[in-house]
Amino acid sequence: MAEEIAEPKSRLRTIIVFSMLFAVLGAVVVFGYYVTFRRPVTTVILIRHAEKIIDPNNNDVDLSEAGQARAKEIARMFGDAGINAIYATQYKRTQETVKPLSDKIGVPVTVMNSKATADLVAQIRAQHSGGTIFIAGHNNSVPEIIAALGGPQYPIIPESEYDNLFIVTIYRTGKAKVVKLKYGSASQLGVGNKPTTQ
């Protein structure tokens, strides 16, 4: 008689344990769905700064006339793109590159350190998830930022090239796809690839 009473209790305990395990598993699946598929898609547009004045004695030069024209072209192209944030480095050439765009759409330029790629990417993920972000960097930092966002590792942009445009789409899974385009006046391709040049 005691054995008959113990058996239903044991069976009931097993049913309860399995029910709890299935409930936990279901909660994990639902959570995984929301984390993966409900996360918004983020778009990051990256360019190297526009053409600069060549002055070997000055590390913080302004844009040249051609660079100013390219900056205006950026404002024309992306004025209606729904950009939520604009980033440029501490150098005048990157800030001047995005100034016409900033003025046109009324989004202030956030200045970032050109060597703080990890901090920039963390800020984008934390503050601009689901947004459209425009970044003006340098020939060495743009490929670095793309890789840090989950895209492929591009080589350093040659010194003579100012017309490269990268659109990085960061999907819900955290993976990124990159579309590389040309914009504005064509640059001389592939000249002066120096790792230390910005």
C-alpha positions in Angstrom: 0.0 0.0 0.0 2.9 2.4 0.9 4.5 1.6 -2.4 1.3 2.4 -4.3 1.1 5.8 -2.6 4.8 6.6 -3.3 4.6 5.8 -7.0 1.9 8.5 -7.8 3.9 11.1 -5.8 7.0 10.2 -7.7 5.2 10.4 -11.0 3.7 13.8 -10.0 7.1 15.2 -9.0 8.5 14.1 -12.4 5.6 15.8 -14.2 6.1 19.0 -12.3 9.9 19.0 -13.0 9.4 18.5 -16.7 6.7 21.1 -16.8 9.0 23.6 -15.2 11.8 22.7 -17.6 9.5 23.2 -20.6 8.4 26.6 -19.2 12.0 27.7 -18.8 12.8 26.5 -22.3 9.8 28.3 -23.7 10.8 31.5 -21.9 14.4 31.2 -23.4 13.0 30.8 -26.9 10.7 33.8 -26.6 13.5 35.9 -25.1 15.8 34.8 -27.9 13.2 35.7 -30.5 12.8 39.2 -29.1 16.5 39.8 -28.7 17.3 38.6 -32.2 14.4 39.5 -34.4 12.9 42.6 -32.6 16.2 44.4 -32.5 16.1 47.3 -35.1 18.4 47.5 -38.1 21.1 50.2 -37.8 22.7 51.9 -40.8 26.1 53.6 -40.7 27.3 55.7 -43.6 31.1 56.2 -43.6 33.4 58.4 -45.7 36.9 59.6 -45.5 37.1 63.4 -45.1 37.0 65.4 -48.3 40.1 66.8 -50.2 42.4 68.8 -47.9 44.9 71.5 -48.3 48.4 70.0 -48.6 50.7 71.5 -46.0 53.5 69.2 -44.7 54.0 71.6 -41.7 50.4 71.5 -40.5 48.7 68.4 -39.2 45.3 70.1 -38.9 44.6 71.6 -42.3 41.3 72.9 -43.7 39.5 71.5 -46.8 40.7 72.6 -50.2 38.2 74.1 -52.7 37.6 70.7 -54.1 37.0 69.4 -50.6 34.4 72.1 -49.9 32.6 71.2 -53.1 32.5 67.6 -52.0 31.2 68.5 -48.6 28.3 70.4 -50.3 27.7 67.3 -52.4 27.4 65.2 -49.2 24.7 67.6 -47.9 22.9 67.3 -51.2 23.0 63.5 -51.3 22.2 62.8 -47.6 20.0 65.8 -46.7 16.8 63.6 -46.9 18.3 60.3 -45.7 16.9 60.5 -42.2 20.3 60.8 -40.5 20.0 60.8 -36.7 23.6 61.4 -35.7 26.8 62.8 -37.3 30.3 62.0 -36.1 33.6 63.6 -37.1 37.1 63.4 -35.6 39.0 66.1 -33.7 40.5 67.4 -37.0 39.1 70.3 -39.0 39.0 68.4 -42.2 36.5 65.9 -41.0 34.4 68.5 -39.2 34.3 70.7 -42.3 33.4 67.7 -44.4 30.1 67.2 -42.5 29.3 70.8 -41.6 27.1 71.5 -44.7 25.1 68.3 -43.9 24.8 69.2 -40.2 23.7 72.7 -41.1 21.1 71.4 -43.6 19.4 68.8 -41.4 20.0 70.5 -38.0 21.8 67.5 -36.4 24.9 68.6 -34.4 28.3 67.1 -35.1 29.6 64.9 -32.3 33.4 65.0 -32.2 35.2 61.7 -31.5 38.8 60.9 -31.1 40.2 59.4 -34.3 41.9 56.6 -32.4 39.0 55.7 -30.2 37.2 53.3 -32.6 36.0 50.9 -29.8 34.4 53.8 -27.9 32.7 55.0 -31.1 31.2 51.6 -31.9 30.0 51.1 -28.3 28.3 54.5 -28.4 26.6 53.7 -31.7 25.3 50.4 -30.4 24.1 51.9 -27.1 22.7 55.2 -28.3 21.8 54.9 -32.0 20.4 51.3 -32.4 17.9 51.4 -35.3 19.1 54.8 -36.4 21.1 56.1 -39.4 24.5 57.5 -38.5 26.9 59.4 -40.7 30.7 59.3 -39.9 33.5 61.3 -41.4 36.9 59.6 -40.6 40.3 59.1 -42.2 41.9 56.7 -44.7 43.0 54.4 -41.9 40.1 54.8 -39.4 37.2 54.2 -41.8 38.3 50.6 -42.6 38.9 50.0 -38.9 35.4 51.3 -37.9 33.8 49.1 -40.6 35.6 46.0 -39.2 34.6 46.9 -35.7 30.9 47.2 -36.7 31.1 43.6 -38.0 31.9 44.2 -41.6 34.9 42.9 -43.6 38.5 44.2 -43.1 39.1 46.7 -46.0 42.7 47.9 -46.7 43.7 51.5 -45.8 42.2 53.9 -48.3 44.9 55.3 -50.7 45.9 58.9 -50.0 44.6 60.0 -53.4 41.1 58.6 -52.9 38.4 60.9 -51.5 35.3 59.5 -53.3 34.7 56.2 -51.4 31.4 55.8 -49.6 30.6 52.8 -47.4 27.1 51.9 -46.2 27.1 49.4 -43.3 23.9 47.8 -42.5 23.9 46.1 -39.1 21.2 43.4 -39.0 19.2 42.1 -36.0 21.6 39.2 -35.6 24.6 41.6 -35.1 26.1 40.7 -38.5 26.8 43.5 -40.9 26.7 43.9 -44.7 28.7 46.6 -46.5 28.0 48.3 -49.8 30.9 50.3 -51.2 30.1 53.1 -53.6 31.8 56.1 -55.3 30.3 59.5 -55.0 31.0 63.1 -56.2 34.0 64.0 -58.4 36.1 61.0 -59.2 39.5 60.8 -57.4 42.8 59.5 -58.7 42.7 55.8 -57.8 45.2 53.9 -55.7 48.0 56.5 -55.2 50.0 57.0 -52.0 48.8 54.2 -49.7 50.6 55.2 -46.5 49.6 53.4 -43.2 50.4 56.4 -41.0 48.5 59.0 -43.2 45.2 60.4 -42.1 
